[in-house]
Structures are given as C-alpha cells and as structure tokens.
C-alpha cells in the first residue's frame, strides 16, 4: 500500500497582534529586570518572545515604548494585588491587619520577582513609577490603618502617611537584601516588621506623643 507523501510545514501561523503584545511584554519584563534599560535590546526581547524584531517594532515602536508599556503593566499589577488586600478584612484589628499586609507584600515579590526590579530600574532611568506606586498605595493604607489606629485611641493624622511610606521602604529593603547565606524565614521577618512598626508607634505615642504631634 502506497504511503501518501507528508505535507510540508507550510506557512507559519500568524500570531494575532494581541498575542504578540502579550509575548513581548512577558519577554521584555524579564529582559529589563535582569539587564536594565541600557542593557536591553529589541533583538533580545524579540528572541525571548519568539518573534521577529520587526514584529516588536510593529506592535510597540521602539525600546522606550516597550519599557513604558512594561512599567505600566507592572505598576497596575502591583497596585491591584497590594491595594486589594489593604482594603479587605475590615474586621481585623490593627496588628493582625498589618501582619497580613506585610505577608502579602513578601508574597507578591516572591510570586512576581520581576516587578520590583522593573520599578527600581524605572526610578534609575528617571521614571518615577515606584514613587507613584508608593503614593497610590499610601493613600489606601493610610485610610485603612487610620480607622484601626483610631480604635486604639491614636490619631496620627499626617504622620500615618509618613509611617506607611516608611513601612513600604522597609519591606523593599528586606526583600532585596543580600543575607550572605540563607535568608531568615519569611514569617520571622513579617513578625519583626509588625512588632517594630505597630508596637513601636504605640510606644512612641504613649511615651513621646509630641514626636507624632509634630508631624501631624
């Protein structure tokens, strides 16, 4: 019985534009996070995405445009994930709420390892994406924490915005720290931050309320 000849590969499937955009963004996020804006190239992004350089140029134009799109995606992804937890669990007391949010920040960085490096690279490149994200989250967290402070008889006023900004900075420093060996257990760091920030502010309010009053 004769065996029918095999068909040739034919034309490669044309990737829809929306799919091309998604492929470029995923590849570019990795490239920018590991090589920075200066070290990234359209050629490498295209190779990682499995597309041609021409395809990347057609959907985004140039490297700066790709970088801007990646940053927008990273900022919105971080805001959605972090702010959602910040406003949830309205029944939690201050310390439990703070601990849950610290844990969420650590988990987000672990599950999305390119987001923080991307936002930090943006700051180095002159785009205040990370500062903008902190400011947006600070508004959410200040409102949510303010209600909980009030339940404890504490009225931090504008000091709460400063405190929230400090909290974010501490988490960013800890998750990116080189521990010269195995990093401490995540829960240990979460507990440290919770006790240091919430317990510390409560002690400050009771023993040196004038410090907070000067920032209100």
HULIN-V762373 format. One record per pair of residues at least 6 apart in sequence whose C-alpha atoms are under 8 Angstrom apart, sorted by the first residue. I is the first residue (numbers start at 1). J is the second residue. Records with the same first field share a line. If there is no record, write none. Layout:
I->J / J
//
This chain:
17->59
20->51 / 55 / 56 / 59
21->59 / 60
23->49 / 50
24->45 / 46 / 49 / 56 / 66
25->66 / 69 / 70
26->49
27->45 / 46 / 48 / 49
28->45 / 48 / 49 / 66 / 67 / 70
29->70 / 114 / 115 / 118
30->114
31->40 / 44 / 45
32->39 / 40 / 67 / 118 / 121
33->114 / 115 / 117 / 118 / 121
34->117
36->118 / 121
37->67 / 121 / 125
41->63
42->53 / 56 / 62 / 63
43->52 / 53
46->52 / 53 / 55 / 56
47->53
56->62
60->66
71->118 / 119 / 122 / 129
74->115 / 118 / 119
75->115 / 119 / 129 / 130 / 133
78->108 / 115
79->133 / 136 / 137
81->108
82->101 / 104 / 105 / 108 / 137
83->137 / 140 / 141
85->101 / 104
86->101 / 140 / 141 / 144
87->140 / 141 / 144
89->97
93->148
94->145 / 148 / 149 / 198
95->194 / 198
98->194 / 198
99->190 / 191 / 193 / 194
102->171 / 190 / 193 / 194
103->186 / 187 / 190
105->171
106->171 / 175 / 186
109->115 / 116 / 175
119->129 / 130
120->130
122->128 / 129 / 130
123->129 / 130 / 131
134->165 / 168
135->165
138->161 / 164 / 165
139->161
141->164
142->160 / 161 / 164
145->160
146->155 / 156 / 157 / 160
149->155 / 156
154->205
156->212 / 213 / 216
157->215 / 216
158->215 / 216
159->212 / 213 / 215 / 216
167->197
204->211 / 212
205->211 / 212
//
